[in-house]
């Protein structure tokens, strides 16, 4: 029964993931920051085509932030994060962790304001991801977490 529910959620979100192309006004630039490799794990490998056979949702304790990830094994195919606020000047911080728990990569993404919410979405196709964490930060201070952090273990 769970597989059917997740499959419907993934199918419902899939069209929305592809529609987000233009960032909202005052949105942050998209740029990756690569952490130092741990040396013990293979690390995150982008530029692959990940499946989206499995899905997970996570919601923050206060309920303002939710994320939906689609993956296959340890290969992250797509992610969508929703902030239930219509606020400019914010970026999504996405962090990928390897199986050993080492922070491998950090990305900052612009969002799109839709119906009073902000949606952040991407198709990272990143292999080697064990855990992915999301937070909403100001464009001018990426160390100040406004909403989150929420994490999903693949």
N, C-alpha and C positions, 0 to 999 in steps of 0.2 A: 504494500500500500504506500509506503514512504517513497519508493522509486517513482510511482505514478505522480504523486504530489510534486516532487522535485522536478520531474520532467515537464510538468505543466508550467511550473514557475519559470524554468529555464526557457521554455518556448515563448512564454509571455514576455519575458525580458529581452530576448534575443533581438527583436526588431528595434527596441529602444536603444540598445547598445550601438547599433550601426548608425543611428540618426544623429548622434552627437558629434558634430564636426566643428562648430563655431563656439569658441569660448565666450563666456559672459563678459560684460564690461568690467574693467578693473581686475580681471582674473590674472592669476600668476602664469608665468612662462612655464612650459613643460621642459624639465631638464633632470637627468639622472645624476645621482651621486653614488659612486661605487665605494663600498666599504673595503677595508683591507681583507684579503682572503684569509680564512682561518688556517689553511694549510692541511686540515684534516678531512675536509669535504671537497667534493668535486666543484661545488659552486653552482651558481645560477647560469643557465645557458639560454640566451635569447635566440631569436631567429629560427625557431622550430615551429611546427604546427601542432598545438596541443588539442586534444579532444575536450569535449565538454559533457562527458557522460555522467559525472557526479556534480552535485551542487550543495552548497551550504549557505545559510544565512546567519548573520550575527547582528545583534542589536545592543546599543549602549544602555547602561543602567538607567540613564535619564530619558532614554527613548528618542532623542533628537537625531541620532546617527544610526544608520543601518547599512549593512553591506551584504552583497550577494556575490559569491564566487562560483565559477564553473571551471571544473578541472577534470583531469584524467590521471590518476596516480599522483605523481609529484610534479605534474605539468599543468601550470596555471593557464587556462585558455582565455578567460574573460573575467572581468570584475566590474561591478557597478556599486557605487556608494551614494546614498541619499542623505542629505541634511535637511531636516524639516524646519528650515528657516530660509528667508529670502534676504540674504545679507551679502553685500559686495566686499571685496578685499580679502577673500579667503581662498586657500588652495588645499587640495587633498595631498596628504603625505602618505605614500604607500611604501612599506618596508617589507622586503623579502628575506626570510631566514632559511638557512640550510637545515638538513636533518640533524646536525650537531648543535643547532641553536645559535649559530653565528649569523650576525647581520651581514648579508651579502650585498644588497643594493637598496637605495632609497630613491624614490621618484617623487616629484611634485607635479601635480596636474591642475589645470584650470577646470572649472565647472561651468555648467549651463543652468541658468535659472528657468525652471519650468513650474508653472502653477503654484508659486509661492515656496517652492523647494529648490534646492540646488542638487543637480545630478552630476556625478563624476563617473566617467566610464572609460574603460580601455580594454584592449585585447593584447595583453602582454606576451602571450605565447612563451612563457618562461619555464624552462625545464629545471628540475632540481629544487623546486620550492617545497619546503615542508610546512612553513607557516607564513601567512601574510597578515600584516597589521595596517590598520587605517586610522588616520587622525586628520582633523581639519585644523589648519594653522593659518595665521595671518600672512599675507603676501610679503610683508616687510619684516617678519620675524618668524622663521621656520622652527624655532625652538619653543615657541609659546603655543601649547596645544589648547585650542578653544573648545573642541568637541572630540570625544574619543579618549583614549585609544581603544579600538576594538580589534580582535584578532580571530582568524579562522585557521585551524590546522587542517591541512589537506590529508 
